[in-house]
Amino acid sequence: MKKNSGLEYFALITQVGFMMLTPIILCLLLGLWLDKKFETGGIFAIVFLVLGMLAAFRVILRLDKFRFAKNRKADPDAKLRAKMEAVLKERKDADTRAKEQAARSADEVEEW
């Protein structure tokens, strides 16, 4: 199994940081702009900050889901392949036993 290098971890941490900060900062700036435009005293900033945090959380969850799905897709048919190999092995064993039984029966017939 391949181990992740430090550079891959650094890239993942950097990506997570940008993905969290971008919606938070953009929503906060939008809220501040709306507060300034409508002179509401910070209510838009608070509302949009919370929305930015929720958006950041959603982005991180999607990244996590994508990352784990990518790991699962590495070999999606592994379970099916293992079952098929087990069935083939059972059939091969059954064929071998049947041939051995037939050979013993043939030997018994010749002896009789």
ZAVEXKE-537456 format. One line per 10 residues: number of its first residue (from 1); their letters; for each residue y, x, z negated of N, C-alpha, C. Coordinates in steps of 0.1 Angstrom, whole numbers, padded with zeros to 4 digits. Each point is the difference from the previous one (the first is absolute). Example, Ala and Ser with C-alpha at 12.3 -4.5 7.8 and 13.67 -1.06 7.14 Angstrom:
1) as) -0057 0132 -0078 0012 -0009 0000 0012 0009 0000 | 0011 -0004 0007 0011 0009 0000 0011 -0008 -0008;
% end
This chain:
1) mkknsgleyf) -0012 0008 0000 0012 -0008 0000 0012 0009 0000 | 0010 -0003 0008 0012 0008 0002 0009 -0002 -0012 | 0005 0011 -0005 0010 -0001 -0011 0014 -0001 0006 | 0009 -0007 -0006 0013 -0001 0005 0008 0013 -0005 | 0008 0005 0009 0008 0012 -0003 0012 -0004 -0008 | 0007 0009 -0006 0012 -0002 -0007 0011 -0006 0009 | 0000 0005 0013 0010 -0005 0009 -0002 -0015 0003 | -0012 -0004 0001 -0002 -0014 0002 0005 -0009 -0011 | -0003 0005 -0013 0005 -0007 -0011 0015 0000 -0001 | 0007 0011 0004 0014 0001 0000 0006 -0010 0011;
11) alitqvgfmm) -0007 -0001 0011 0005 -0010 0011 -0002 -0014 -0005 | -0011 -0003 -0007 -0002 -0013 -0005 0011 -0004 -0011 | 0003 0009 -0009 0010 -0002 -0010 0013 -0002 0006 | 0004 0008 0010 0013 -0001 0007 0001 -0014 0007 | -0011 -0003 0006 0000 -0013 0008 0002 -0012 -0010 | -0007 0001 -0011 0001 -0011 -0010 0014 -0001 -0005 | 0006 0012 -0003 0014 0000 -0005 0010 -0006 0010 | -0001 0004 0012 0009 -0006 0010 -0003 -0015 0002 | -0012 -0004 0000 -0004 -0014 0002 0005 -0008 -0012 | 0001 0005 -0012 0005 -0007 -0011 0015 -0001 0000;
21) ltpiilclll) 0006 0012 0002 0015 0000 -0001 0007 -0007 0011 | -0005 0000 0012 0007 -0006 0012 0003 -0014 -0002 | -0009 -0009 -0003 0003 -0014 -0002 0009 -0003 -0012 | -0002 0008 -0011 0008 -0002 -0012 0015 0004 0003 | 0002 0011 0006 0014 0005 0003 0006 -0010 0010 | -0007 -0003 0011 0006 -0009 0010 0004 -0014 -0006 | -0009 -0005 -0008 0003 -0013 -0006 0011 0001 -0010 | 0001 0010 -0007 0011 0002 -0010 0013 0002 0008 | 0000 0007 0010 0013 0002 0008 0004 -0014 0006 | -0010 -0008 0005 0003 -0013 0005 0006 -0009 -0011;
31) glwldkkfet) -0006 0001 -0012 0005 -0008 -0011 0014 0004 -0004 | 0003 0013 0000 0013 0005 -0004 0010 -0004 0011 | -0004 0000 0012 0010 -0004 0011 0003 -0015 -0001 | -0011 -0008 -0003 0003 -0014 -0002 0008 -0003 -0012 | -0002 0007 -0011 0008 -0002 -0012 0015 0004 0003 | 0002 0010 0008 0014 0004 0003 0006 -0010 0009 | -0008 -0005 0010 0006 -0010 0010 0003 -0013 -0007 | -0009 -0005 -0009 0002 -0013 -0006 0005 0000 -0014 | 0003 0012 -0005 0005 0003 -0014 -0007 -0008 -0010 | -0014 0002 -0001 -0008 -0007 -0009 -0003 0008 -0013;
41) ggifaivflv) 0004 0012 -0001 -0001 0008 -0012 -0014 0005 -0003 | -0008 0003 0010 -0013 0007 -0002 -0012 -0008 0001 | 0001 -0013 0002 -0012 -0008 0000 -0008 0002 0013 | 0006 0003 0011 -0008 0003 0012 -0006 0013 -0001 | 0006 0010 -0006 -0006 0013 -0002 -0012 -0001 -0008 | 0000 -0008 -0011 -0012 -0001 -0008 -0011 -0008 0007 | 0003 -0010 0007 -0010 -0008 0007 -0006 0008 0011 | 0008 0007 0008 -0006 0008 0011 -0007 0013 -0006 | 0004 0005 -0011 -0007 0011 -0006 -0014 -0004 -0004 | -0001 -0012 -0006 -0014 -0005 -0003 -0008 -0003 0012;
51) lgmlaafrvi) 0007 -0005 0011 -0008 -0002 0012 -0004 0013 0006 | 0009 0010 0000 -0004 0013 0005 -0012 0006 -0008 | 0000 -0002 -0013 -0012 0005 -0008 -0012 -0007 0004 | 0001 -0013 0002 -0012 -0008 0004 -0005 0005 0014 | 0009 0002 0009 -0003 0005 0013 -0007 0014 -0001 | 0006 0008 -0008 -0006 0014 -0002 -0014 -0001 -0005 | -0002 -0009 -0010 -0014 -0002 -0006 -0009 -0005 0011 | 0004 -0009 0009 -0008 -0005 0010 -0004 0010 0010 | 0010 0009 0003 -0003 0011 0010 -0010 0009 -0006 | 0001 0003 -0013 -0010 0010 -0006 -0014 -0007 0000;
61) lrldkfrfak) 0000 -0013 -0003 -0014 -0006 0000 -0006 0000 0014 | 0008 -0002 0010 -0005 0000 0014 -0004 0014 0004 | 0007 0010 -0005 -0004 0014 0003 -0013 0003 -0007 | -0002 -0004 -0012 -0012 0002 -0008 -0012 -0007 0007 | 0003 -0013 0004 -0011 -0007 0007 -0004 0007 0013 | 0010 0004 0008 -0003 0007 0012 -0007 0013 -0002 | 0003 0007 -0010 -0006 0013 -0003 -0015 -0002 -0004 | -0003 -0010 -0008 -0013 -0002 -0004 -0008 -0006 0012 | 0006 -0009 0007 -0007 -0005 0012 -0003 0011 0010 | 0008 0010 0001 -0002 0011 0009 -0013 0008 -0005;
71) nrkadpdakl) -0001 0001 -0013 -0011 0007 -0006 -0013 -0008 0002 | 0001 -0013 -0001 -0012 -0008 0002 -0004 0000 0015 | 0009 0001 0009 -0003 -0001 0014 -0006 0013 0005 | 0000 0010 -0008 -0006 0013 0004 -0014 -0002 0006 | -0008 -0009 -0007 -0013 -0003 0005 -0003 -0015 -0003 | 0005 -0009 0007 -0001 -0014 -0003 -0015 -0005 0001 | -0008 0006 0008 -0014 -0005 0002 -0010 0008 -0009 | 0004 0007 -0009 -0009 0009 -0008 -0010 -0009 -0007 | 0004 -0011 -0006 -0009 -0009 -0007 -0010 -0006 0009 | 0004 -0005 0012 -0008 -0005 0010 -0010 0010 0005;
81) rakmeavlke) 0005 0012 0003 -0008 0011 0005 -0011 0003 -0010 | 0003 0001 -0013 -0010 0003 -0010 -0011 -0011 -0001 | 0004 -0013 0002 -0010 -0010 0000 -0009 0001 0012 | 0006 0003 0011 -0008 0001 0013 -0010 0012 -0002 | 0005 0011 -0005 -0009 0011 -0002 -0011 -0003 -0009 | 0003 -0008 -0011 -0011 -0003 -0009 -0010 -0010 0007 | 0004 -0009 0008 -0009 -0009 0007 -0008 0008 0010 | 0006 0009 0007 -0007 0008 0010 -0011 0009 -0007 | 0004 0005 -0012 -0010 0008 -0008 -0012 -0008 -0004 | 0003 -0012 -0005 -0010 -0009 -0004 -0010 -0004 0012;
91) rkdadtrake) 0006 -0002 0011 -0008 -0003 0012 -0009 0012 0004 | 0006 0011 -0001 -0007 0013 0004 -0012 0002 -0010 | 0003 -0002 -0013 -0010 0001 -0010 -0011 -0011 0002 | 0004 -0012 0004 -0010 -0010 0002 -0009 0003 0013 | 0007 0005 0010 -0008 0004 0012 -0009 0011 -0003 | 0004 0010 -0008 -0009 0011 -0004 -0012 -0005 -0008 | 0003 -0009 -0010 -0011 -0006 -0007 -0010 -0008 0009 | 0006 -0007 0009 -0009 -0008 0009 -0008 0009 0009 | 0005 0011 0004 -0008 0009 0008 -0011 0007 -0008 | 0004 0003 -0012 -0010 0006 -0009 -0012 -0010 -0003;
101) qaarsadeve) 0004 -0012 -0002 -0010 -0011 -0003 -0009 -0002 0013 | 0006 0000 0011 -0007 -0001 0013 -0010 0011 0002 | 0005 0013 -0003 -0009 0011 0001 -0011 -0001 -0010 | 0002 -0004 -0012 -0011 -0001 -0010 -0010 -0011 0005 | 0005 -0011 0005 -0008 -0011 0005 -0009 0005 0011 | 0006 0008 0009 -0007 0005 0012 -0011 0010 -0005 | 0003 0008 -0010 -0010 0009 -0006 -0011 -0007 -0006 | 0003 -0011 -0007 -0010 -0008 -0007 -0009 -0007 0011 | 0005 -0004 0011 -0008 -0006 0010 -0009 0010 0006 | 0005 0012 0003 -0009 0010 0006 -0011 0004 -0010;
111) ew) 0003 0000 -0013 -0010 0004 -0010 -0011 -0011 -0001 | 0004 -0012 0002 -0009 -0011 -0001 -0009 -0001 0011;
% end
